[in-house]
């Protein structure tokens, strides 16, 4: 390949026909060896999570309105009932029913061998899950908070995420890692180290649902596949009340398909998780100034927007703001690269793209600490307003928000 590149450069002024065979050979070798060395990072079988049939959530005329943890408990109850090989375990999962009660009373119903507690040792929780999955069981391994993923990241990265790839599809371990993170009040329980996680776990899918119903859909999707996944629930969403789908145990959400949760025409705001509600609040505030933002929840970071939904949005708004709770240069930068470089969205922009992330430190304690450590309504409002002021300073005076 090195010699071929040198020859092609040396003969760049020759007729195309003279070097055509060599150029074709280099392209063929590129395709051949990309497949040879890069195949089977994820499942390529019919059981792939990307091939899971999409089953929309279905609601009765008067659905019960439950808190988020109750919705997840209903989902897990149906899953344990229909999948006899499903085992759930983690710190406080069994007797207590989970730190946020997603497994409440399910140990009593299904027994201590299927819903069980572990010691405070994240690395061994994941190690147990890999061993179980290799032997045909379907484990949901719970890491109590997203911050504590760091203690298990080595085994997730080196053993779980690489298993299918390094055995060329010969082995699989469809582990589902359940955790929760993002906004809460506290240094050790509300971090969002998503860029570090996403870049170290290629080989498993990463789902970042904005609420409990979305999370339930992802659990159903992954349980119907033979892929591994990390599902990060929103910490402050467990008491958010929502209608319960009739088919709580069977509806699915496709991976890599963002959700336009608010159509708009002026600026596309791309985000996920807890920031979705904050962006919606900013949209309400901006509406009074005749600024109409489109809000897109990406829903999964791996895979990311496989149908280029965000690029289509840029064709309507021509402006984009990426928002999340990771450190500067983290997932906002990752999302920007995906949209502007891979999707080719840069050519659609009339204004420079912008990012809004958290501060480069853990969230400070308390309500004020949370407010000033992570993106808030006012910051999103100001960032969007500044983008509009750049394009039309008469309608939107740049000095209005300082």
C-alpha angles and dihedrals in degrees: 000000000000092000092046091053091050091050093048091051092047091050098041091123094051120102113279091241091060094060099029096104092051093047091050090050093053091049092049091049090050092054093042095051096041086059094041095053104025107042126116098026084136130014114292094184129099087265092065114133088234088061097050108124113252111242112182120224111262124208133197121232090263107021120190111257110225138175117261096256090052091053091052091046090054090051093050091045091057091045094052089047097052100035111056092186093056114116125181122196143155143111109330092349096123119043096016094041095233132311088274096033098250089137097037113154092354093111089057090051101042104023137251093279092064102035108033148154128245135194123266095275116112095185093057092045089060092041090055090048093053091050092049093048092049088057096051103267123125108230127190102197114196123212104192097224134010090240089064093058084086090072091057099034096102094057092040091052101038101034113020103033095044100040100095093039098049092048091047090239094315095119135030136185111192096198120167112207112201120198142143134223149132121086122028134111112272142072098239101037106045107049122128109202092166100145092055090049097045094049093048101045103053103152096053127068121248118212121188106185118189096217144007096271091054090048091051090053091054093049090053091048094050094044088057092055140060095233128105122239145181113219115194113197124200111258097213093046099078094090096040106116118229138163114270114236115235089228095047091148099048113030114106139200119214119239119242095021114117122211121229097218094176124023116217143158110217112051132007112224112198117197145124144209119013092355090070093075091044091052089050090053090051090050090056091051093047093049088074089063093049092253111138115196128192113219120205123191106204090200094192129044094190106065099025122205098318094185096048094244090158093054089055089053091053088056087063102039105024090207132082139191120187114207132185144133098251123106120279111285091024128102092340088061090045092052091046092054092048093051102036100035109026097033094036093234095146094083090060096058125106092181133037112274115250137205130206116191138156124280119279092260139062116282111279117239124273135020093296091046091053092046095052096038101053136036112287136186094268094051092051090046092050094046092051093044091052090052091053092044089057091057098039113016092170094061094035111033108212092223094057095095098030 
